[in-house]
Amino acid sequence: MNPLTAPIRSCPVGVARSIIVAALLAASVCSVSQEKQKAAYTGGTEEEIKQLISMYAKAADEADPTLASRIWCDSSEDSLINPVGRWHGLEQIMGFYRHDMGEMYSVRDLEISEVSVQVYSDAAWAEFNWKFSAKRRKDGSSVSFRGMETQIYRKNHERWCLVHVHYSTLPAEKKAGTE
């Protein structure tokens, strides 16, 4: 006789079924409760990440290294990669905001769309599309680029911060009838 099932076999059938049903009900309630807690936690975290992405766009629009520094983790591991170059550490990345954004363009507008956020404990990543429009400081000419971006976040001392950005521009759209 199995020692685990012996007590159930010695109970009347109705009592045994009641015990099994109660156990299954308790397990399902616990499972649903954990899923709701996870959804609530993840939902809040997704919103936090989306707010950081909005701050990121504002920092680019304003070429503001002070605002940008509030988003990044301030670690030697921080990195930014794009078609123009690669920057490591907060000092180099802030140089990107000052020089590559601020000195190159007089007006900037970074529009972000189709944001997707994935969260795993103390790490998260976001993917989105973007459109960047600007005026060149040297001659006032307008430029516009579209692209895709991936951002990696980590939880650092109870706050989310950006540790890596990698973006690419999409090929220019061809006009009808051109090759």
C-alpha positions in Angstrom: 0.0 0.0 0.0 1.3 3.5 -0.9 1.9 5.5 2.3 0.8 8.7 0.5 -2.5 7.5 -0.7 -3.3 5.2 2.3 -5.1 7.9 4.3 -7.3 8.8 1.4 -8.2 5.2 0.6 -9.3 4.7 4.2 -11.6 7.8 4.0 -15.1 7.5 2.6 -15.2 8.3 -1.1 -17.0 11.6 -0.6 -14.5 12.9 1.9 -11.5 11.9 -0.3 -13.1 13.7 -3.3 -13.7 16.8 -1.1 -10.0 16.8 0.0 -8.8 16.5 -3.6 -11.2 19.2 -4.9 -10.2 21.5 -2.0 -6.5 20.9 -2.8 -6.9 21.6 -6.5 -9.0 24.7 -5.7 -6.3 26.0 -3.3 -3.6 25.4 -5.9 -5.5 27.2 -8.6 -6.3 30.2 -6.4 -2.6 30.4 -5.5 -1.6 30.2 -9.1 -4.1 32.9 -10.2 -3.0 35.1 -7.4 0.7 34.8 -8.3 -0.1 35.5 -12.0 -2.0 38.7 -11.0 0.8 39.8 -8.8 3.3 39.2 -11.6 1.1 41.0 -14.1 0.7 44.0 -11.7 4.5 44.1 -11.0 5.4 43.7 -14.7 2.8 46.3 -15.7 4.2 48.8 -13.4 7.8 48.0 -14.5 6.8 48.3 -18.2 5.4 51.8 -17.4 8.6 52.8 -15.6 10.6 51.7 -18.7 8.3 53.5 -21.0 8.7 56.7 -18.9 12.5 56.3 -19.2 12.1 56.0 -23.0 10.2 59.2 -23.0 12.9 60.9 -21.0 15.4 59.4 -23.4 13.6 61.0 -26.3 13.4 64.4 -24.5 17.1 64.3 -23.7 17.8 63.7 -27.5 15.4 66.5 -28.5 17.1 68.9 -26.1 20.6 67.5 -26.5 20.6 67.5 -22.7 23.4 65.4 -21.1 22.1 66.3 -17.6 18.7 64.8 -18.4 20.3 61.8 -20.2 22.6 61.1 -17.2 19.5 60.5 -15.1 18.5 57.6 -17.4 21.8 55.8 -17.8 23.3 53.5 -15.1 26.5 55.5 -14.8 28.7 52.4 -15.3 31.8 51.7 -17.3 29.6 49.0 -18.9 27.1 51.5 -20.3 27.3 51.5 -24.1 25.6 53.1 -27.1 26.0 51.7 -30.7 24.7 53.3 -33.8 25.7 53.5 -37.5 28.1 56.4 -36.8 30.0 54.9 -33.9 30.3 53.3 -30.5 30.5 55.0 -27.1 31.4 53.3 -23.7 30.9 54.7 -20.2 28.8 57.6 -19.1 31.4 60.3 -20.1 31.6 59.2 -23.7 27.8 58.8 -24.0 27.2 62.3 -22.6 29.7 63.5 -25.2 27.4 62.0 -27.8 24.5 64.1 -26.5 26.7 67.3 -26.3 28.6 66.9 -29.6 26.9 64.6 -32.0 23.4 65.8 -31.1 23.9 69.3 -29.7 26.7 70.7 -32.0 25.5 68.9 -35.2 21.8 69.9 -35.0 20.1 73.1 -34.0 16.6 71.5 -33.8 15.9 67.9 -33.0 12.7 65.8 -32.8 12.8 62.1 -31.9 9.4 60.4 -32.3 9.1 56.9 -30.8 6.4 54.3 -31.7 5.5 50.7 -31.4 7.3 50.2 -28.0 7.6 46.7 -26.7 9.0 46.0 -23.2 10.1 42.6 -21.8 10.9 42.3 -18.1 12.8 39.5 -16.4 13.4 40.1 -12.6 16.1 42.8 -12.5 16.7 43.0 -16.3 14.5 44.3 -19.1 14.7 45.3 -22.8 12.7 47.5 -25.0 12.3 47.5 -28.7 10.8 50.4 -30.7 10.7 52.2 -34.0 11.7 55.8 -34.3 11.8 58.8 -36.6 14.4 61.5 -36.1 13.9 64.9 -37.8 16.4 67.7 -37.4 18.0 70.8 -38.8 21.7 70.8 -39.4 23.4 73.6 -37.5 26.0 74.3 -40.2 23.6 75.2 -43.0 20.0 74.9 -41.7 19.1 72.0 -44.0 16.6 69.5 -42.8 17.3 65.8 -42.3 15.0 62.9 -41.4 15.9 59.3 -40.5 13.8 56.3 -39.5 15.1 53.3 -37.6 14.7 50.6 -35.0 16.2 50.5 -31.5 16.8 48.1 -28.7 17.5 49.2 -25.2 18.7 47.1 -22.3 17.8 48.1 -18.7 18.8 46.8 -15.3 17.4 47.3 -11.9 20.1 49.1 -9.9 19.5 50.0 -6.3 15.7 49.8 -6.7 15.6 51.9 -9.8 15.7 51.0 -13.5 18.5 52.5 -15.6 19.7 52.2 -19.1 22.8 50.1 -19.7 22.9 49.6 -23.5 21.4 51.1 -26.6 21.8 49.8 -30.1 20.0 51.4 -33.0 20.0 51.2 -36.8 18.6 53.4 -39.4 16.3 52.0 -42.0 17.2 52.4 -45.7 15.8 55.5 -47.3 12.5 54.9 -49.0 12.7 54.8 -52.7 10.5 57.2 -54.7 8.1 55.6 -57.2 9.8 55.0 -60.6 13.4 55.3 -59.2 16.0 52.5 -58.7 
